[in-house]
Structure formats: C-alpha cells, structure tokens
Amino acid sequence: MDRAENAVLHTYNRFPVVLERGEGVRLYDLDGKEYLDFGAGIAVFALGYGNKAYNQALKDQVDKLIHTSNLFYNMPMTEAAEKLLKASGLSKVFFTNSGTEAIEGAIKAARKYAWLRDGSTDHEIIAMKHSFHGRSLGALSVTGNAHYQEPFKPLIGGIRFADFNDLDSVKEQITEKTCAIILEPVQGEGGIYPASREFLQGLRSLCDEKDILLILDEIQCGMGRTGSMFAYQDYEVEPDIMTTAKALGCGVPVGAFVLNEKTAQNSLVPGDHGTTYGGNPLACRAVSKVFDLFEEEKILEHVQKIAPYLEKKLDELVEKYDFLTERRGKGLMQGVVVSGRPVGEIINKAIENGLFVLSAGTDVLRFVPPLIITEADIDEMAEKLERSF
Ligand SMILES: *Cc1c(COP(=O)(O)O)cnc(C)c1O
C-alpha cells in the first residue's frame, strides 16, 4: 500500500485491502482473507470472477492477436458489434475504451446531427441533476455534481440541468437550440434513482415532437443489471443513442456508443471521430464472449429470479433498523438510504467482516453484486451487514 501511494497519484482514498484473486462472487487479498463481493468492481464483473470459458476466450485471443488499429478489419470487433446490436435493437456501434469516452462520442454524434440539420454551431444539451457520466471534460460537463465540476471550469458550453423524474422541469430547459437530452435510466453514482415510466416515456415523446436526440447512459444500469439486457427495454422506450461500458467486457476495459438508424445515417462520418484502441480484438473478444455467456448461463432469467430476494432482504433490514430509511433500485442495482450514521463507517466495518458494499451519493449503501449471486450469498451478505451495523 505504501509503495502504491508513493507511485500512484493520490486521486482515490482507497480501502486498506490489496486484492489478489477472485473466484465466483468472492475476492481474496494478499493475506488470503476472503471477501463476499457486492460491488463487482463497480458493477463490472457481471459473470463473477474466474469464469473458465471467459478466461479461455481471452487467452486464445492473446495468442492470436491483441491489437490491429482501426485501419483494418478484425473478426472479434465485427462479432461483438453484431451481438451488441442484436441485444440493444439499435443500428451502429462505435467501440471505446471506457464509459466516459462513450459519452464523449454520444455528445459529438448529437452535435453533428444537429449541425447537419440546421448548420448552427450553438446547440444545447439537457442533462439531469445528480447524474454521473464520467470524468473527461465533455462527460463532466453533463454530470450534475458541482463538486466534481468546479475546479475544472470552464467546461463545454450549452449544458442545462433539469430535475430527474420531473418532465416539466425538462420542458422548462428546452429551447430552439436543444439538440439532445442525456440521462441514466437508473441513476447510479447519484444515489440509485430509477426513472419513472411516465418520465422516460414522456421524454421520448418530447424528443420525437421536437427532433431532439434521446441519449440513454446504460453504462452502469445496462448489461442485465436491472433484469433486462438494457434498462430502457423494460420501459418500452428506445434511445437514439445509447452508451454502455462497465459490464460490457466484464473487466476488460471497453465501452461503446450505439446509434439508431436515423442518428447513424445523419451524424459521424470518416474523419469525425476515432480511437487507436477502440474495437481492439482483445477487448472485443471479451465483449463477444460476454454476450454468449449471458445466453448460455441464462443471466437475465437469473437476475429476474434472484432480484426480488435481494429486495426482500434489504426491505427487512430497512424495517428492522431505524437508521435505514428507504430502499430503492431495480434488479441487482439497489440502494439503501442511511440516515444519521456515516455510510463510510458501515462500509469499513463490512470490509472487516469480509463484505464489500459500495456507497452512492452521500448517504446511500449501494449493492451491485455479480449477476450470478445466489440466495445463500444474499443471506450471507445480510448477516455480515447486520454484524457491521
Ligand atoms: C461509471 C460510469 C460512467 C463512466 O465510465 P468510466 O468507464 O469510469 O469512464 C459513465 N456513466 C455512468 C452511468 C457510470 O456509472
């Protein structure tokens, strides 16, 4: 830990744990201590650690070819893109290396779409308060958190913020310059707030009416976490642009922005956008294998079956402890609001007791386990959490 602090820029207050290996829903530190993982590397490791078929696919690809650049075609990129389109119902994919880059691409595609339509270079985007879209300057500009933004101003211009789940508040921010509305169907970092049906469907109608692009950030809530492949599918709403990352590669750094046909035909063309690594065969082999394993292991069905049990267990805790005031969430993306006690202290105690849980916002315990958890894992989590209280 001292060596890391000496060498790595101190931008994280890390927990005093050095992780070495993982197996299923469990992680082990250098001393061999076991942790039940309800964080999944921040909603990344959906398939659990040490999945043999996934690991083998990556090993095979390492021996074949790791990188090509986008000057050439490669098969893993092609297959990963086809599977992502099939899963999302959308039309064209651009692969990135992270979530924040997927957001950057989505913003550029939206601005280009609007520019092609009216030639103006002064377009606006509406984002939500308490949103999180990433740390690069464009993504930070649409992140509704003053604390993250303040030291890095000026950010990109033309961003307006509205209240999540309040359609009137969005309408108030619309001008003739609005080119896109961006939001997470379930807000993650901001505190686990699912969008209401009326809100998301209302936004879709508003966007259709005014030729505004709807950008849905599925980086955290997508890839099966809420029980459908992408959270919007449960709302019967289709985005014009979707961003994905986190569980997309289950640990290999990869993201994507995905466009519907209308947006793909009227936005980015050669010369507009690029990346050296994006679409890299190693990362895309991971994506491709993740989609296969989701089908083979019936991950969506499992999430739909197991999530109500997690909800029930968390509801029981909220019922039992006065300082837990509310549970909210969707599928295996759950938050419990803590009142009058620092969330950080509970998390530290949980770590001592061999359990990883995350925080979200300032007062929410966040549960985003690998999607393969069982009822026994949930029971063990609740027991360890109670001991930590
Ligand atoms: C994590 C996250 C991002 C940023 O992804 P990075 O890979 O960390 O750049 C963007 N949007 C949402 C909703 C996220 O949860």
The ligand as a Tripos MOL2 file, in Angstrom:
@<TRIPOS>MOLECULE
LIG
   15    15     1     0     0
SMALL
NO_CHARGES

@<TRIPOS>ATOM
      1 C1        -19.0630    4.6220  -14.4460 C.3       1 LIG1
      2 C2        -19.9880    5.4540  -15.2510 C.ar      1 LIG1
      3 C3        -19.5260    6.2760  -16.2920 C.ar      1 LIG1
      4 C4        -18.0640    6.4610  -16.6000 C.3       1 LIG1
      5 O1        -17.4450    5.2890  -17.0150 O.3       1 LIG1
      6 P1        -15.8340    5.1480  -16.9200 P.3       1 LIG1
      7 O2        -15.5760    3.8160  -17.5540 O.co2     1 LIG1
      8 O3        -15.4730    5.2140  -15.4720 O.co2     1 LIG1
      9 O4        -15.2550    6.2630  -17.6870 O.co2     1 LIG1
     10 C5        -20.4630    6.9640  -17.0300 C.ar      1 LIG1
     11 N1        -21.7750    6.8470  -16.7790 N.ar      1 LIG1
     12 C6        -22.2520    6.0610  -15.8030 C.ar      1 LIG1
     13 C7        -23.7260    5.9520  -15.5950 C.3       1 LIG1
     14 C8        -21.3770    5.3600  -14.9900 C.ar      1 LIG1
     15 O5        -21.8520    4.6130  -13.9840 O.3       1 LIG1
@<TRIPOS>BOND
     1     1     2 1
     2     2     3 ar
     3     2    14 ar
     4     3     4 1
     5     3    10 ar
     6     4     5 1
     7     5     6 1
     8     6     7 2
     9     6     8 1
    10     6     9 1
    11    10    11 ar
    12    11    12 ar
    13    12    13 1
    14    12    14 ar
    15    14    15 1
@<TRIPOS>SUBSTRUCTURE
     1 LIG1         1 GROUP 0 **** ****
